[in-house]
Amino acid sequence: MQTEDLFEGIREDAYAEVAVPLPVARPFTYRIPEHAISLVMPGSRVLVNVSGRQLTGIVVATRTHPPRGLAPGKIQLLHDCLDPLPLMSPVLLALTRSVAGQTMSSWGEVIRTALPSGLDRVARRRVALTPKGRDSASEESLAKGTLQTVSLNLLEVLLDAKGETRTIGTLARRIGDSAICAELYEMARRDLVRIEDEWSSGVGGRWQDVAMPMRHIARARALEHTERAPAQRRIIEVLWDNTEGIRVKALCEAAGCGMSTIKSLFVKGLIEIRREPLDADEQNRWSGGDDGAGRFCLMDSQQQALDRILDLGEGFNSVLLHGVTGSGKTEVYLRAAKRTIECGRKALLLVPEIGLTPLLVHRAKAVLGDDVGVMHSGMSEGERLSNWWCARNGSIRTVIGPRSAVFAPLENVGLIIVDEEHDSAYKQDEAPRYHSRDVALCRARLEGAALVMGSATPSIETFFAGVGGAHEVLSMPDRVANRSLPKVDVVDMRVEWKRAGRALLSERLENAIEVCLGRGDQALLLLNRRGFSASLRCRSCGEHIPCPECSVSLTLHRAEEVLRCHYCNHQAAIPGACPKCGSTQIQTVGHGTQQLEKVVRQRFPDARVSRFDADETRRKGAHAQILSAFGRGEIDLLVGTQMLAKGHDFAGVTLVGVIGADDALGLPDFRAAERTFQLLTQMAGRAGRGETPGTVILQAYQPEHYAIRAAVEHDYNTFYEREIEFRRRFVYPPFKALIACLCRGANVAVVKEEAAWLAGALRDAASAGVKVLGPALPPLGKLRGKYRIQVLLRGHDRSGMRALLETTIEDLEKQRRLPRDLRIDVDPLNLM
């Protein structure tokens, strides 16, 4: 090794454009140190200085000359390159840039969303000397040399480790320099050190040490170097019979030796030790039994849909698969994915909720094999990282997950599936406020892939686009095995209240549950409100117990004996008297899943009852545990919120009851009827998927509403015609687009003033095709301690409205009148 190779310098003709996770308009430019020039390229993760603090950013472009008007001496030096290879492919860079433009977010913020948490723990990567590195560190010329470089210092520290690995963080502390990653990767390129590709233990996952023979060393040569060490020879005999590697603990047991013997072989350069992740947590796995995925004959409608998808050929295509509940859309997805993988490409399958992943992964592995990866927030950080790396290095060919999985680092994607494409869970509430269906559409175009969006109740916007020819619409009107759709009855709760004073369980539903359980079948009960009751109210003055931070009442949670806000999570003790008038006459108002569960247990004491809502599924693995138990028939009656309606398939369910079927119709939201129809249709679809026909009972106070009537008849087309006419008349999406601008602050007068400035500036600059609505107080006028005032833009041209908003924000910023807390949502799903 030449000492001049270790010299560190700076070339002024190497620059990187770096996107940082801040709300800034464009990437920043940095100079690249010469030792990092071969590493830094688009997609690389780097450490940079921004206003005196170090941030991790992603290189989005490199250049040989500084930007015009910027002198090289004024450009900061990039601090370090954190990885040996780029983390983001050109497709993902283009995708995140597009999403940033569509959502009016910064490129760096979108990139941060696209990457898994835990990647910043690069300091826990482990480093070891190679035989060449040991020789180089021992060379007399280097040991006596006068040139002390970072590389030489690192070699010396690693030599002192006597064969053990050291983390990058430990090495940085030992030599007093935090910017050593690029140096280490350059040393690894020269085969002086080995850096593990995976993350070490402590990140959150479970890992194991695996020993394997050193490459290019034959058994005879290894035995030759251990003639006088019988314990070492036993290890060699075992290890050379397991050349793919064996866990260190198992190796010690098999050879009858300790760790010191293995370390001696490592120091001699005869074996290597790697850290590998253990299998994913068993808690997240499906254990509810096999349903024959991939092995049964398809129905005609399934086969026709599959054939059409497979006939799409190379290049971008988009399809809306409109199939009734129980029509077998999942089987079509999986067989299409299998053909895609057989053709050498990869598949991405999105679901709206993590509760759907265990069963879907079970089915996917039955059809596609074991190289299926999962990415969702219910996994530990280490598990997510492990699967992310597997997707990035190509060892898995299919990724399944909810919203953020659309950014999975798969390369050469040939098929993207968005199951239950109508579900609002695909829209992110926080910046960047992207919709996974729209991101999937953009990615399919960039990848030249087929996009399949499936639903029994497509969103109005997607179906409208399909009718207009933007997507091909494929219909699957029949259930698998020609099973009938469930019979749906409606109980008019106005009559039920007058007749029997019942407000929670009607006599019709209670009798149906008794018959269902008597047959040994299973039932689902939906009440889309968690907690015990909606609120507490004083009988004397009528005051509800409010959340001090939000414009809502606190919800009673009887199991914990607390009042809780479902928006900000504020908790309060249950008062003994009204805070306003002092009366002790306090009553519960409304019902929640906890109360429904209590009533059901009282009415049916022999039934095995469980609850499936956000409160019950907080602990890790709870989704899979509850649903697997239900799938095995260990639960007779499952009570829950809208989580129950999300695509679950249980053959034993013959009864579905919905309490408060029309509750959402009273919300001040133009999508209220659509959401009601979707929820009721999806929930009804859980019944009758086995041999026994299903029954659905809806309890409603507005049974005559067209959303309720269409759900009773399983008639999407009639609902769509009524709803699209309503949208057309009042110029709601899809006829015009919306951009919501939400001003927030602790002082209501200041927020009103800022919103007025914003609305006035937008009106002054708006063209004839854009209408400015507001400022107005949204239904939730205060949330998490901040007052909220909303301004809406409505028009045909999204790009034009975005440009108008960007220009207006720049002008207000110059005038120092820009709202201090402004949130922008393009195509908002929630205007509450």
TIVEX-723922 format. One line per 8 residues: number of its first residue (from 1); for each residue y, x, z of C-alpha. Coordinates in steps of 0.25 Angstrom, whole numbers, plus 5000, padded with zeros to 4 digits. Layout:
<pados>
NUM = Y:X:Z ~ ...
</pados>
This chain:
<pados>
1 = 5000:5000:5000 ~ 5014:5006:4996 ~ 5025:5005:5007 ~ 5035:5002:4996 ~ 5027:4989:4994 ~ 5032:4984:5008 ~ 5047:4986:5005 ~ 5054:4973:5006
9 = 5066:4970:4998 ~ 5075:4959:4991 ~ 5076:4956:4977 ~ 5089:4949:4974 ~ 5083:4942:4961 ~ 5073:4933:4968 ~ 5077:4920:4974 ~ 5071:4908:4979
17 = 5076:4893:4980 ~ 5071:4888:4993 ~ 5070:4873:4997 ~ 5072:4871:5012 ~ 5069:4859:5021 ~ 5083:4855:5023 ~ 5092:4844:5016 ~ 5098:4853:5006
25 = 5101:4850:4992 ~ 5095:4862:4986 ~ 5086:4874:4989 ~ 5092:4887:4994 ~ 5091:4901:4987 ~ 5085:4913:4994 ~ 5082:4928:4990 ~ 5068:4932:4990
33 = 5064:4945:4997 ~ 5056:4954:4987 ~ 5043:4954:4995 ~ 5043:4939:4994 ~ 5046:4938:4979 ~ 5032:4937:4975 ~ 5029:4926:4986 ~ 5042:4917:4984
41 = 5040:4907:4973 ~ 5042:4892:4972 ~ 5034:4885:4982 ~ 5035:4896:4992 ~ 5038:4893:5007 ~ 5049:4903:5012 ~ 5058:4905:5024 ~ 5073:4905:5022
49 = 5086:4905:5030 ~ 5094:4892:5029 ~ 5107:4892:5037 ~ 5102:4902:5048 ~ 5088:4896:5050 ~ 5075:4899:5043 ~ 5068:4888:5035 ~ 5055:4887:5027
57 = 5058:4883:5012 ~ 5051:4882:4999 ~ 5055:4890:4987 ~ 5057:4881:4976 ~ 5062:4891:4965 ~ 5064:4906:4963 ~ 5074:4913:4955 ~ 5078:4927:4951
65 = 5093:4924:4952 ~ 5101:4918:4963 ~ 5108:4904:4960 ~ 5121:4905:4953 ~ 5133:4908:4962 ~ 5124:4913:4973 ~ 5125:4928:4975 ~ 5112:4935:4979
73 = 5118:4941:4991 ~ 5121:4927:4996 ~ 5107:4922:4995 ~ 5098:4923:5008 ~ 5085:4930:5008 ~ 5072:4922:5009 ~ 5066:4925:5022 ~ 5051:4924:5020
81 = 5040:4918:5011 ~ 5030:4910:5020 ~ 5018:4909:5011 ~ 5011:4917:5001 ~ 5011:4906:4990 ~ 5020:4895:4987 ~ 5017:4882:4995 ~ 5022:4872:4985
89 = 5018:4871:4970 ~ 5028:4869:4959 ~ 5024:4854:4959 ~ 5027:4852:4973 ~ 5040:4859:4972 ~ 5044:4850:4960 ~ 5038:4838:4968 ~ 5046:4841:4981
97 = 5059:4844:4972 ~ 5057:4830:4966 ~ 5055:4823:4979 ~ 5068:4830:4985 ~ 5076:4824:4973 ~ 5070:4810:4974 ~ 5072:4809:4989 ~ 5085:4816:4990
105 = 5079:4826:4999 ~ 5080:4841:4999 ~ 5069:4849:4992 ~ 5065:4857:5004 ~ 5064:4844:5013 ~ 5054:4838:5003 ~ 5046:4852:5002 ~ 5045:4852:5018
113 = 5039:4838:5017 ~ 5029:4842:5006 ~ 5024:4854:5014 ~ 5015:4852:5027 ~ 5020:4855:5041 ~ 5015:4868:5047 ~ 5017:4877:5035 ~ 5029:4883:5042
121 = 5019:4889:5052 ~ 5017:4901:5042 ~ 5018:4910:5054 ~ 5004:4906:5058 ~ 4997:4912:5046 ~ 4988:4923:5049 ~ 4988:4937:5043 ~ 4978:4948:5043
129 = 4977:4962:5038 ~ 4968:4964:5026 ~ 4959:4977:5024 ~ 4970:4982:5015 ~ 4981:4979:5025 ~ 4974:4986:5036 ~ 4972:4998:5027 ~ 4987:4998:5024
137 = 4992:4996:5038 ~ 4984:5008:5042 ~ 4989:5017:5031 ~ 4995:5030:5037 ~ 5006:5029:5027 ~ 5011:5015:5031 ~ 5008:5018:5046 ~ 5018:5030:5045
145 = 5027:5024:5035 ~ 5042:5023:5039 ~ 5044:5010:5031 ~ 5042:4999:5041 ~ 5040:4986:5033 ~ 5036:4971:5036 ~ 5023:4973:5029 ~ 5020:4986:5036
153 = 5023:4980:5050 ~ 5014:4968:5046 ~ 5002:4977:5043 ~ 5004:4984:5056 ~ 5004:4972:5064 ~ 4992:4966:5057 ~ 4985:4980:5059 ~ 4987:4979:5074
161 = 4980:4965:5074 ~ 4967:4972:5072 ~ 4961:4962:5062 ~ 4967:4949:5068 ~ 4976:4940:5060 ~ 4991:4938:5064 ~ 4999:4926:5061 ~ 5012:4928:5052
169 = 5020:4924:5064 ~ 5014:4935:5073 ~ 5016:4945:5063 ~ 5031:4941:5061 ~ 5033:4942:5076 ~ 5026:4956:5077 ~ 5035:4962:5066 ~ 5047:4954:5069
177 = 5049:4948:5056 ~ 5047:4933:5053 ~ 5048:4935:5037 ~ 5034:4941:5035 ~ 5027:4930:5027 ~ 5031:4936:5013 ~ 5028:4950:5017 ~ 5014:4946:5022
185 = 5011:4938:5009 ~ 5015:4950:5001 ~ 5005:4959:5010 ~ 4994:4948:5008 ~ 4996:4950:4993 ~ 4994:4965:4994 ~ 4981:4962:5003 ~ 4987:4968:5015
193 = 4986:4955:5024 ~ 4978:4942:5023 ~ 4986:4929:5026 ~ 4979:4917:5029 ~ 4982:4906:5019 ~ 4980:4895:5030 ~ 4987:4892:5042 ~ 4982:4898:5056
201 = 4978:4890:5068 ~ 4989:4883:5076 ~ 4995:4876:5064 ~ 4988:4863:5068 ~ 4975:4864:5061 ~ 4962:4869:5065 ~ 4958:4883:5060 ~ 4946:4893:5060
209 = 4944:4908:5058 ~ 4934:4910:5046 ~ 4928:4924:5043 ~ 4923:4928:5029 ~ 4919:4941:5023 ~ 4930:4950:5017 ~ 4931:4948:5002 ~ 4924:4959:4994
217 = 4916:4964:5006 ~ 4901:4963:5004 ~ 4891:4961:5015 ~ 4885:4975:5013 ~ 4899:4982:5015 ~ 4902:4973:5027 ~ 4889:4977:5034 ~ 4892:4992:5030
225 = 4905:4991:5038 ~ 4898:4985:5051 ~ 4885:4994:5052 ~ 4888:4996:5067 ~ 4893:4982:5071 ~ 4881:4972:5071 ~ 4890:4961:5075 ~ 4899:4963:5063
233 = 4887:4964:5054 ~ 4882:4950:5059 ~ 4896:4944:5056 ~ 4895:4950:5042 ~ 4881:4945:5039 ~ 4886:4931:5044 ~ 4899:4931:5036 ~ 4894:4937:5023
241 = 4884:4925:5023 ~ 4896:4916:5024 ~ 4906:4922:5014 ~ 4915:4909:5014 ~ 4918:4912:5029 ~ 4913:4907:5042 ~ 4921:4903:5055 ~ 4923:4915:5064
249 = 4918:4907:5076 ~ 4905:4904:5068 ~ 4904:4918:5063 ~ 4904:4924:5077 ~ 4893:4914:5082 ~ 4885:4917:5069 ~ 4886:4932:5071 ~ 4886:4933:5086
257 = 4899:4940:5088 ~ 4913:4939:5092 ~ 4927:4939:5086 ~ 4929:4953:5088 ~ 4917:4956:5078 ~ 4924:4948:5068 ~ 4937:4954:5070 ~ 4931:4968:5068
265 = 4925:4964:5055 ~ 4939:4958:5051 ~ 4946:4972:5055 ~ 4935:4979:5046 ~ 4940:4970:5034 ~ 4926:4964:5032 ~ 4929:4950:5035 ~ 4941:4941:5034
273 = 4945:4929:5044 ~ 4952:4917:5039 ~ 4957:4904:5046 ~ 4953:4891:5040 ~ 4956:4877:5043 ~ 4946:4868:5050 ~ 4943:4855:5044 ~ 4953:4844:5045
281 = 4953:4836:5058 ~ 4942:4826:5059 ~ 4951:4816:5065 ~ 4957:4813:5052 ~ 4944:4810:5045 ~ 4938:4797:5041 ~ 4925:4793:5048 ~ 4924:4778:5044
289 = 4913:4780:5034 ~ 4911:4781:5019 ~ 4915:4771:5009 ~ 4908:4776:4997 ~ 4921:4782:4990 ~ 4919:4788:4977 ~ 4904:4782:4975 ~ 4905:4768:4972
297 = 4908:4761:4958 ~ 4922:4758:4955 ~ 4927:4744:4952 ~ 4932:4741:4938 ~ 4946:4741:4942 ~ 4944:4754:4950 ~ 4937:4761:4938 ~ 4948:4756:4928
305 = 4959:4762:4937 ~ 4952:4775:4939 ~ 4949:4776:4924 ~ 4964:4774:4921 ~ 4968:4784:4932 ~ 4959:4794:4926 ~ 4963:4791:4912 ~ 4978:4795:4915
313 = 4975:4809:4911 ~ 4984:4822:4914 ~ 4998:4820:4917 ~ 5006:4811:4926 ~ 5002:4796:4927 ~ 5005:4786:4937 ~ 4996:4774:4941 ~ 4998:4762:4951
321 = 4984:4758:4955 ~ 4986:4744:4960 ~ 4974:4739:4967 ~ 4971:4728:4977 ~ 4967:4733:4991 ~ 4952:4737:4991 ~ 4952:4739:4976 ~ 4947:4753:4977
329 = 4960:4761:4974 ~ 4956:4773:4983 ~ 4943:4775:4975 ~ 4951:4775:4962 ~ 4960:4786:4968 ~ 4948:4795:4973 ~ 4941:4794:4960 ~ 4953:4797:4952
337 = 4956:4809:4962 ~ 4941:4814:4959 ~ 4944:4814:4944 ~ 4957:4821:4946 ~ 4950:4832:4955 ~ 4939:4834:4945 ~ 4949:4837:4934 ~ 4954:4848:4942
345 = 4967:4842:4948 ~ 4970:4837:4962 ~ 4973:4823:4969 ~ 4983:4818:4979 ~ 4981:4805:4986 ~ 4992:4799:4995 ~ 4990:4788:5005 ~ 5001:4781:5013
353 = 4995:4783:5027 ~ 4987:4794:5034 ~ 4978:4784:5039 ~ 4972:4782:5025 ~ 4968:4797:5023 ~ 4955:4798:5032 ~ 4948:4787:5024 ~ 4954:4792:5010
361 = 4950:4806:5013 ~ 4936:4802:5016 ~ 4935:4794:5003 ~ 4942:4805:4995 ~ 4932:4816:5000 ~ 4920:4807:4996 ~ 4926:4806:4982 ~ 4933:4820:4980
369 = 4926:4829:4989 ~ 4931:4837:5001 ~ 4943:4844:4995 ~ 4952:4832:5000 ~ 4964:4835:5008 ~ 4973:4827:5018 ~ 4987:4828:5021 ~ 4994:4819:5031
377 = 5002:4819:5044 ~ 4990:4815:5053 ~ 4984:4829:5051 ~ 4987:4841:5060 ~ 4997:4851:5054 ~ 4985:4861:5052 ~ 4977:4851:5044 ~ 4988:4847:5035
385 = 4991:4861:5032 ~ 4977:4864:5029 ~ 4976:4853:5019 ~ 4989:4857:5013 ~ 4984:4871:5011 ~ 4971:4866:5005 ~ 4979:4857:4995 ~ 4988:4869:4992
393 = 4977:4879:4989 ~ 4968:4869:4981 ~ 4956:4867:4991 ~ 4958:4852:4991 ~ 4960:4844:4979 ~ 4964:4830:4984 ~ 4975:4827:4995 ~ 4976:4814:5002
401 = 4988:4811:5011 ~ 5000:4802:5014 ~ 5014:4804:5010 ~ 5016:4819:5011 ~ 5003:4822:5004 ~ 5010:4820:4991 ~ 5015:4834:4992 ~ 5001:4840:4994
409 = 5000:4854:4988 ~ 4989:4850:4978 ~ 4991:4857:4964 ~ 4987:4850:4951 ~ 4987:4836:4956 ~ 4981:4827:4946 ~ 4981:4814:4954 ~ 4990:4808:4965
417 = 4987:4795:4972 ~ 4996:4787:4980 ~ 4988:4776:4987 ~ 4995:4764:4993 ~ 5007:4768:4985 ~ 5015:4757:4991 ~ 5015:4762:5005 ~ 5028:4765:5011
425 = 5022:4777:5019 ~ 5023:4785:5007 ~ 5038:4785:5009 ~ 5043:4796:5018 ~ 5054:4791:5028 ~ 5060:4805:5031 ~ 5067:4815:5021 ~ 5062:4817:5011
433 = 5060:4802:5009 ~ 5049:4803:4998 ~ 5039:4793:4993 ~ 5025:4799:4991 ~ 5022:4789:4979 ~ 5035:4794:4972 ~ 5032:4809:4975 ~ 5018:4807:4970
441 = 5023:4801:4957 ~ 5032:4814:4956 ~ 5020:4823:4959 ~ 5011:4817:4949 ~ 5022:4819:4938 ~ 5023:4834:4942 ~ 5008:4836:4943 ~ 5005:4828:4931
449 = 4996:4819:4939 ~ 4991:4805:4940 ~ 4998:4796:4951 ~ 4990:4784:4956 ~ 4997:4775:4965 ~ 4988:4764:4972 ~ 4991:4752:4980 ~ 4987:4737:4981
457 = 5002:4734:4984 ~ 5010:4744:4975 ~ 5025:4746:4979 ~ 5034:4737:4971 ~ 5041:4749:4965 ~ 5027:4756:4961 ~ 5022:4743:4955 ~ 5035:4740:4948
465 = 5035:4754:4942 ~ 5020:4751:4937 ~ 5024:4738:4931 ~ 5035:4746:4923 ~ 5025:4756:4918 ~ 5029:4768:4927 ~ 5014:4768:4933 ~ 5002:4762:4927
473 = 4997:4751:4935 ~ 4982:4750:4937 ~ 4976:4738:4944 ~ 4964:4736:4953 ~ 4964:4721:4957 ~ 4950:4720:4963 ~ 4944:4725:4976 ~ 4932:4735:4976
481 = 4919:4728:4974 ~ 4926:4715:4970 ~ 4929:4712:4985 ~ 4939:4701:4986 ~ 4953:4703:4992 ~ 4954:4698:5006 ~ 4959:4683:5009 ~ 4973:4683:5015
489 = 4977:4672:5024 ~ 4991:4670:5030 ~ 4994:4665:5044 ~ 5008:4658:5045 ~ 5012:4664:5059 ~ 5023:4653:5060 ~ 5012:4643:5060 ~ 5003:4651:5069
497 = 5014:4653:5079 ~ 5018:4638:5080 ~ 5003:4634:5081 ~ 4997:4644:5091 ~ 5009:4653:5095 ~ 5002:4665:5089 ~ 5010:4677:5084 ~ 5001:4689:5083
505 = 4986:4684:5079 ~ 4985:4671:5072 ~ 4973:4662:5075 ~ 4969:4664:5061 ~ 4969:4679:5062 ~ 4962:4679:5076 ~ 4951:4671:5071 ~ 4949:4680:5058
513 = 4948:4692:5067 ~ 4937:4685:5076 ~ 4929:4682:5063 ~ 4931:4696:5057 ~ 4926:4703:5070 ~ 4915:4693:5072 ~ 4909:4697:5058 ~ 4910:4712:5062
521 = 4922:4715:5052 ~ 4935:4722:5055 ~ 4949:4717:5055 ~ 4963:4724:5053 ~ 4975:4718:5059 ~ 4989:4722:5054 ~ 5002:4721:5063 ~ 5012:4730:5057
529 = 5019:4734:5070 ~ 5014:4744:5080 ~ 5016:4743:5095 ~ 5014:4731:5104 ~ 5026:4722:5100 ~ 5038:4724:5091 ~ 5048:4724:5103 ~ 5052:4719:5117
537 = 5062:4708:5118 ~ 5069:4702:5130 ~ 5067:4687:5131 ~ 5081:4686:5138 ~ 5090:4693:5129 ~ 5082:4695:5117 ~ 5084:4710:5116 ~ 5074:4719:5110
545 = 5071:4732:5116 ~ 5077:4741:5106 ~ 5075:4756:5102 ~ 5088:4764:5106 ~ 5086:4772:5094 ~ 5083:4762:5083 ~ 5087:4748:5078 ~ 5073:4742:5082
553 = 5066:4737:5094 ~ 5056:4745:5102 ~ 5041:4742:5100 ~ 5032:4739:5112 ~ 5020:4748:5113 ~ 5011:4742:5124 ~ 5000:4753:5124 ~ 5011:4763:5128
561 = 5020:4753:5135 ~ 5032:4758:5128 ~ 5043:4753:5118 ~ 5043:4762:5106 ~ 5052:4762:5093 ~ 5044:4764:5081 ~ 5055:4771:5073 ~ 5060:4782:5083
569 = 5049:4781:5093 ~ 5058:4779:5105 ~ 5050:4774:5117 ~ 5055:4766:5129 ~ 5048:4759:5141 ~ 5045:4744:5141 ~ 5057:4739:5149 ~ 5055:4729:5160
577 = 5068:4722:5157 ~ 5077:4720:5145 ~ 5087:4732:5143 ~ 5098:4722:5139 ~ 5097:4711:5149 ~ 5087:4715:5160 ~ 5078:4703:5158 ~ 5063:4706:5160
585 = 5059:4696:5150 ~ 5054:4705:5139 ~ 5044:4701:5128 ~ 5037:4708:5117 ~ 5041:4704:5103 ~ 5032:4705:5091 ~ 5018:4712:5090 ~ 5013:4726:5087
593 = 4999:4732:5084 ~ 4997:4735:5099 ~ 4999:4721:5103 ~ 4990:4716:5091 ~ 4979:4726:5095 ~ 4980:4720:5110 ~ 4979:4706:5105 ~ 4967:4708:5096
601 = 4960:4716:5107 ~ 4962:4704:5116 ~ 4957:4694:5106 ~ 4945:4702:5101 ~ 4941:4710:5113 ~ 4927:4714:5107 ~ 4934:4719:5094 ~ 4936:4734:5092
609 = 4951:4735:5090 ~ 4960:4746:5086 ~ 4974:4749:5081 ~ 4979:4756:5069 ~ 4994:4759:5070 ~ 5004:4771:5071 ~ 5002:4771:5086 ~ 4987:4772:5086
617 = 4986:4782:5075 ~ 4996:4793:5080 ~ 4985:4802:5085 ~ 4979:4811:5075 ~ 4967:4806:5067 ~ 4969:4791:5073 ~ 4970:4785:5059 ~ 4957:4790:5054
625 = 4950:4787:5068 ~ 4955:4773:5068 ~ 4952:4770:5053 ~ 4938:4777:5054 ~ 4934:4769:5066 ~ 4938:4756:5059 ~ 4931:4761:5046 ~ 4918:4763:5055
633 = 4919:4749:5061 ~ 4923:4754:5075 ~ 4935:4745:5075 ~ 4935:4730:5073 ~ 4950:4727:5072 ~ 4961:4736:5068 ~ 4975:4733:5071 ~ 4986:4740:5065
641 = 4999:4742:5057 ~ 5001:4744:5042 ~ 4993:4756:5043 ~ 4981:4747:5042 ~ 4985:4742:5028 ~ 4985:4756:5022 ~ 4973:4756:5013 ~ 4962:4756:5023
649 = 4948:4752:5018 ~ 4938:4746:5028 ~ 4927:4737:5023 ~ 4925:4731:5037 ~ 4939:4724:5037 ~ 4938:4709:5034 ~ 4950:4704:5041 ~ 4965:4709:5041
657 = 4976:4702:5049 ~ 4991:4705:5047 ~ 5000:4701:5059 ~ 5015:4699:5054 ~ 5011:4700:5040 ~ 5026:4697:5036 ~ 5033:4705:5047 ~ 5039:4715:5036
665 = 5045:4704:5028 ~ 5056:4703:5038 ~ 5061:4717:5036 ~ 5074:4719:5029 ~ 5067:4727:5018 ~ 5066:4723:5003 ~ 5052:4729:5003 ~ 5047:4720:5015
673 = 5039:4710:5006 ~ 5033:4722:4998 ~ 5029:4729:5011 ~ 5023:4716:5017 ~ 5015:4713:5005 ~ 5009:4727:5004 ~ 5006:4727:5019 ~ 4999:4714:5018
681 = 4991:4717:5005 ~ 4987:4730:5010 ~ 4983:4725:5023 ~ 4975:4713:5017 ~ 4968:4724:5008 ~ 4961:4730:5021 ~ 4952:4717:5022 ~ 4939:4714:5014
689 = 4936:4728:5009 ~ 4921:4727:5012 ~ 4911:4716:5009 ~ 4917:4705:5017 ~ 4930:4698:5012 ~ 4943:4701:5019 ~ 4953:4691:5026 ~ 4967:4694:5029
697 = 4976:4686:5038 ~ 4991:4688:5037 ~ 5000:4683:5048 ~ 5014:4680:5043 ~ 5027:4672:5046 ~ 5031:4671:5031 ~ 5017:4668:5024 ~ 5025:4663:5012
705 = 5032:4676:5009 ~ 5028:4681:4995 ~ 5023:4695:5001 ~ 5013:4687:5010 ~ 5008:4678:4999 ~ 5006:4689:4990 ~ 4998:4697:5000 ~ 4990:4685:5003
713 = 4986:4684:4988 ~ 4984:4699:4986 ~ 4994:4698:4975 ~ 5003:4710:4972 ~ 5008:4706:4959 ~ 5014:4693:4964 ~ 5020:4700:4976 ~ 5026:4711:4966
721 = 5032:4700:4957 ~ 5039:4694:4969 ~ 5044:4707:4975 ~ 5049:4713:4962 ~ 5057:4701:4959 ~ 5063:4702:4973 ~ 5066:4717:4971 ~ 5072:4714:4957
729 = 5081:4703:4963 ~ 5087:4712:4974 ~ 5087:4725:4966 ~ 5077:4732:4975 ~ 5068:4743:4971 ~ 5061:4745:4961 ~ 5073:4739:4953 ~ 5083:4749:4960
737 = 5081:4761:4968 ~ 5086:4763:4982 ~ 5091:4775:4990 ~ 5094:4773:5005 ~ 5104:4782:5012 ~ 5103:4781:5027 ~ 5114:4786:5036 ~ 5110:4789:5050
745 = 5117:4793:5063 ~ 5119:4791:5078 ~ 5133:4785:5077 ~ 5133:4772:5069 ~ 5147:4772:5065 ~ 5146:4786:5059 ~ 5133:4781:5051 ~ 5141:4769:5046
753 = 5152:4778:5041 ~ 5143:4788:5035 ~ 5135:4777:5028 ~ 5149:4771:5023 ~ 5153:4784:5017 ~ 5140:4786:5010 ~ 5140:4772:5004 ~ 5154:4773:5000
761 = 5152:4786:4993 ~ 5139:4781:4986 ~ 5147:4769:4981 ~ 5158:4777:4975 ~ 5149:4786:4968 ~ 5138:4776:4963 ~ 5136:4772:4949 ~ 5135:4758:4944
769 = 5119:4758:4945 ~ 5119:4762:4960 ~ 5122:4752:4972 ~ 5126:4757:4986 ~ 5121:4747:4997 ~ 5126:4749:5011 ~ 5129:4755:5020 ~ 5120:4746:5028
777 = 5113:4746:5042 ~ 5098:4746:5039 ~ 5088:4737:5047 ~ 5086:4749:5056 ~ 5100:4753:5059 ~ 5097:4763:5070 ~ 5084:4772:5070 ~ 5081:4784:5079
785 = 5094:4784:5085 ~ 5102:4784:5072 ~ 5110:4773:5065 ~ 5107:4770:5051 ~ 5116:4765:5039 ~ 5110:4764:5025 ~ 5116:4765:5011 ~ 5107:4761:4999
793 = 5108:4766:4985 ~ 5102:4756:4974 ~ 5101:4759:4959 ~ 5092:4762:4948 ~ 5093:4777:4947 ~ 5088:4785:4959 ~ 5092:4798:4953 ~ 5106:4793:4951
801 = 5107:4787:4965 ~ 5101:4800:4971 ~ 5112:4808:4963 ~ 5123:4798:4968 ~ 5118:4800:4983 ~ 5118:4815:4982 ~ 5132:4816:4976 ~ 5137:4807:4987
809 = 5131:4815:4998 ~ 5137:4827:4992 ~ 5151:4821:4992 ~ 5149:4815:5006 ~ 5145:4829:5011 ~ 5157:4835:5005 ~ 5166:4824:5012 ~ 5158:4826:5025
817 = 5154:4811:5025 ~ 5140:4813:5022 ~ 5131:4805:5032 ~ 5126:4815:5042 ~ 5112:4808:5042 ~ 5109:4803:5028 ~ 5095:4799:5024 ~ 5092:4796:5009
825 = 5080:4788:5005 ~ 5077:4786:4990 ~ 5069:4774:4987 ~ 5068:4770:5002 ~ 5056:4761:5007 ~ 5063:4758:5020 ~ 5077:4753:5021 ~ 5075:4749:5036
</pados>
